Amino acid sequence: MIASVAGTVLSVSPTAAVVEVGGVGLLVQCTPATLAGLAVGEPARLATALVVRETELTLYGFADADERDVYETLQGAAGVGPKLAQAVLGVLAPDEVRRAVADEDLAALTRVPGVGRKGAQRIVLDLKDKLGPPVGGGPARPAAGGRVLPSPRTAPEQVTDALGGLGYSTREAEDAVAAVLAGDGTDTDDVSALLRAALAVLRPR
């Protein structure tokens, strides 16, 4: 298992970053909150989990080891694979996941794109005694670049953070997200869809 990577950030995209380690560029899939803590040309350290499939190897990156541990525990719930586990952590910080499971807060879990009420019930049932109690004092979590970012509460907040990590100014990011929210046809609770739509506003073809 590749437990962590540390090196220079070569590039950042809406869903991943390339980190150069020993002359090799590693593609690491990350949540918008983690990506927001990275900057091209700057050093970064990410806790990682390597997912092995028959035809591919995928490296997932996290702000710290606790986030990675929760990611791996989430996959112990029926129907939760690597991508959905990452989606959960894209919406909820590790302690928020623990609280949601401990309190059987289905509303919090169903804020995650791809998790319906039945899926949330299954996560609570399967992980009730596996995640343990919250370990921190609040919702803030460290970003990969060493800063502390507030845990994203909504898809627009996550997308605004991610756009900032891609080099856009706060004003540009907020205006792009506002433009998408004012339009029709985009699922504003789907982080990936909202991010793609905001990038289309910022980079018109």
N, C-alpha and C positions, 0 to 999 in steps of 0.2 A: 504493500500500500504506500502511496505517496502522501505523507501526512501533512506536508506543508511545502510551499515554494517561496523563495525570497529572491528578488532581483529587480531589474529596472522594467518599468511598464513601457512597452513598445507601442501599444495601441489600445484603444478602448472603443467598443461598439455598444449598441443598445443592450446586448445580452451577454457579452463576454469581454475579456481582456487578454492580451498577449503579454506574458511576463518572460523576460529573457533570463534564463538561469544557465550559467556556464556556457554561454554562446548559443544556447538552444532556446527558441521561442516557444513557450508552452501556452496553448489556448486554454483558458480557464473560464468556465461558465459561472456567472455570478448574478446575484440579485441586483436590482437598481440601487439599493442602499449601499451595497458593497462597492459597486462601480462608481458611485458618487464620491467615494473616498480615495479614488485612484486618479492619478494625473500622469499623462504621457511624459516620459523622461525622468520621472521621480521614482525612488525606490519604494517597494511595497513588500509586505509579507502577508501571505494568505494561508490559513489552514485549509487543507484540501481533502477531498475524497475522490478516489478513482473508481469509476463504475465501468465494469468490463462486460461487454456484450460480444456476441459471436462475430460481428462485423465491425465493431468500433470500440475504442477506448475513450471515455469522456471524463475530463477532470473538472470537478466542481469546486469553486472557491468560496471561502467564508471569512468574515472579519476576524473571527477568533475560534479557538478550539471548542468552546461551549456551543456556538452556533452549529459547528460541524457535528457535534455529538447529538444535538437535537435533530438535525437533518437525518442522521443515520437511524435514530430511534423512530422517527416518523415513518420510515419505510417498513417498520414492523407492523403497521396497521394494514389490514386487508385493502387492496386497491390503491395503495399509495406507492408510487414508483419514484425514481430519482427526480424527474421533472416536477411532479406534483409536490414532492417534499420541498423542493426549492421554491416553488410558488407559495407554499405556506409561509416560508421564511421571508419571502418578498413582501408579505403583508404584515406578519406578526413577528416581533422580536422573540428570542428564545423564551424569556420569562412570560411573555404574553401567551405563547403556546402552552406553557405549563399551567398558567392560570386558567386558560380556556378549557383545558382538559380536566383540571381538578374541579372547576366550578360547573362543568358540563355546559359551558357557554357555547351553544350551537350557533348563535348569531355571529359570534366572533369568527368562528371557523368557516362559516358559509360566506364570509366576505372574500375568501380566497377563490379566485377564478378556478372553476373545475371541481369545487367541493360543494355538493348539495347537502340537503339535510340528512339524508341517509349516510352519505360519506362522512359527515361530521359526527354522527352517532357512532359510526364504526371506529373512527379515530379515538373518540372518548372511551369506548368499550375496550378497545385493544391496548390502549396506552395508559389507562388509568393509573396503573401501579408501576409504570416504567420510566416516566419522565422526572419524577421527584418534584419537590417544592421549588418555587422560584428562588433563584440564587442571588439576585440583585435587588437594589432598592428602588428601581424605577424603570421606565420604558426606554431610557437612552441606551445606546450600544456603541461600542467603538467601531469606527470605520477602519478600512484596511490601511489607510494612510496615517493612522494614529489619532485623527480627530474623533470627537464624539458627536454622532449624529442622532437627532431624535428619531425614534422608531416611526416608520411611515405608517400613517393611519388610513390614508385613502390612496386610490390609484393616482389621482392628479398630483398629490404630494410626492409620491414615489417617482413619477415621470419627471416632475420638475427637478428633483434631485439628480436623476439620471442624466438629464440634459445638461445640467451644470457640470457633471463629470465628463461629459463629451466636449466641454469647452465653451458652451453657450453661456451668455450672461444670465443673471437671474431674471432680468426684465425680458430678455428674448424667450427664455423658457416659460415664464408665466404667461406671456402674450400668446405663445404657440398653444399652450394647454388651454387657455381661455378660448381661443379661436375654435379648437376642436370641440370643447364643451358647448359652444354656442351653435355648433352645426348639428346635423342629423346623421344617424346611421352608424355611429361608433359606440360600442359598448364601453361606457365610461367607468365601469368596474373592472374591465379587463386591462391590466397593466400593459401587456404586450401590444394589444390593439391600439390603446391610447398613445403609447410611445411611437408606434409606427405612424399614426396619424399626425402627431406633433412634428415628427421629423419631416413628413411630407409638406407641412406648412413652412418649416424652416428651410427645406431644400426642394423648392418646387421644380418639377421636371419641365 
